[in-house]
Amino acid sequence: MNQYIKLLIFITIVAFFTSFAFISMDLLFSEKIEQNQNKAYYAAVLNHNNIAYNDANIFDVFDATIQVETYVYEGQELNVYINSENNNISVIFGLFDASGVWGDIIGIMTLDENFTRIINVSVLIQEEQLGKDVSTRGFLDQFLNLSLAGETLTPVIVGPIGSEGDLDNEVDQLSGATGTSNGFQNIINESYFIYRNLLEGRDNA
């Protein structure tokens, strides 16, 4: 009888430690998977802020230089990435109502801390099927250090190519992709106002 009890205790202990080991491994792998899924976003944030990194140290560099704040908008958790050195603010756009002609256009937009200027924009996911690729740097480089008209309904204008009287907050639309260009304008402006209002709420709290 005593042997049976000892055996039962031994099996229970082994089962406990085995379960603990599997849970620990699962948590470790889950964290790794999440990191790899976020890698493109982290890389865009670091690139926008001119922070050097490589594949081996990207996560360590990100943790050391970027502060992550989480906000809730209409039940959705949103991460905001803030450069610890200059307070540049990076956000994920394309998560709300506005979209492209064919589907989502999602990426990273980095702004100065006062929301008066776009530092850089990168498109990481897009489902547009016709016209030129909205993720090309030839189009997105127009947004580098672009002034914003935050007091208007359209902080960013994606206007006709070569139009006269271009405004400080205006870039040329994609050739042959007017619908995608209009959608991208709406996505950027929608995201701008949502994140600006969220962070203004933080400052006033």
N, C-alpha and C positions, 0 to 999 in steps of 0.2 A: 504493500500500500504506500509506504513511504517513498519507494522508488517511483511509483506512478506519479505521486505528487511532485517529486523533484523533476521528473521528466516534463510534466505539464508546466511547471514554473519555467524550466529551461526553454521550452518551445514558445511560451508567452514572451519571454525576454528577447529571444531571437526574432520573433515576429515583430515586436515593438521596434527594435533597432533597424530591422530591414525596412519597415514602413517609414521610419524616420529618414533613413538614407535615401529612399526613393522620393520622398517629399522634398528633401533638400536638393536632390538632383533635378527634380521637376522645376523647382523655383529657380535654380541656377540656369537651366536651359531656357525657361520662359523669359528670364531677364535678358539672356543672350539673343533670343529671337526678337524680342522687342527692340533691343539696341540695333540689331541689323536692319530691322524694318525702318527705324528712325534714322539710319545712317545718312541717307540722301538729304534729309531735312537738316541734320546736324552739319553736314558738309556745306550746304547752301548758306546756313547762318554764319559759319566760320568764314567762308569765302566772301560774303557780303561785308564782313568786318575786317577783312584783310588779316586774318589770324592764321598763321602757318600751322600745318598739321600733316600727318601722313596716315596711312591705313592702320599702322600699328598703335598710334597714340591718339586717334581722333576722339575717342570717348573721354580720355583723360584730359585732353586739351579743352574739350567742350565743357566738362564739369568745372575746370579751373577758371574759365574765362566768361562763361555764360550763366546768368542766373535765370532759372525757370520759375515763372509765376503762373498759377492756374486760376482761371475765372470761369464762371458759369453764365452762359447766354441761352435763354429759352431751353433750359434743361441739358444743354450740351457743354461738356467741359472743354475749355480752350486753353492751350498753353501759349504763353507769351515769353519770348526769349530776349533777355536784356543783357547787353554787353556791359560787364562790370567796370570797364575802364571809361567808356564814353557815353554810356546809357542809350546807345542806339537800340531800337526796339524792332525785333523780328517777329512776324506773325505768319500764320498759315492762312492764305486766302483761298476762296472757292469752296468754303464749307457751308454756305448759307443758301439763299434762294436763287440768286443770279447764277447763270451758267452760260456755256457756249451754245452754239447752234445745235450741236449733236450730243452734247453731254458735259461732264464736269471738266473744268480747268482748275487745277489745284497747284499751289506752289508756295514759295516763301517771298514775302515782301519785307524789306528792312527800311525803317524810317528813322529820322532823327528824333530825339526825345520829345520835341515839341510838336511833332506831327506836321511840320511845315515843309518837309522835303523827303522824297524817296531816295534812299541810298542806292538800292539795287532791287531787282526783281528776278526771280528764277521760277520757271514752270517745271514741275516735276511729274505731273500727271495731266494728260489731256486726251480727249476723245473726239476731237474735231477730225472730220474725214475729207473735207474738200478745202481747197485753197492752200495757202502756205502754212507751214508749221508755226503755231503761236509760240513754241518754245525756242525758236532760233534766236541767237544772240544779236543778229542783225536787227531784229525787231525790239528785243528787250533792252538792248544797250541804250535805246532812246530814253529809258527811264532812269538812267544813272544820274543821281544828283538832281532829279527833276523837282522844280518848285511846285507846291500844291496850293490850290485855291480852296482852302478848307472852309472858308466862310460862304462858299457857294454850294449848290447841289451837285456840282461835278468837279471835285477836286482835281481829277485827271480827265483830259479830253483826248480821245483817240480819233483824230480828224482825217479828212481827205489828204492824200499825198500831195505835197507841194502847194497846199492852199496858202493864199496870201494872208498876212496878218496873223501868223501863228502866235499863240499866247505862250506865256512862260510855262504853263501847266499842260501844254498840248504836244502830242507826238503823232507821227504819221501812222495811219492804219496799214494793215497788211494788204498788199496788192492782191486783188482778186478774192478777198475774204472779208467783205464788209460786215457780214453777219457775225463772224467770229470776232472781228475787231470791236464791234459794238458790245458783244457779250463780254469781252475781256474788260472793256471800260466799265461796264456795270459791275462786274465781279470785284475789280479793284476798288471802285468807289464805295460799294456796299461794305466790303471788308474794312475799308478805312474808317467809316463812320462807326461801325460796330466796335472795333477795337479802341478807337479814340474815346468813345463814350465809356467803355469799360474801365480804361485807365484813368480817365478823369474822375470816375467814381472812386477809384482807389486813392487818388490824391486828395479827394474831399472827405474821405472817411476819417 
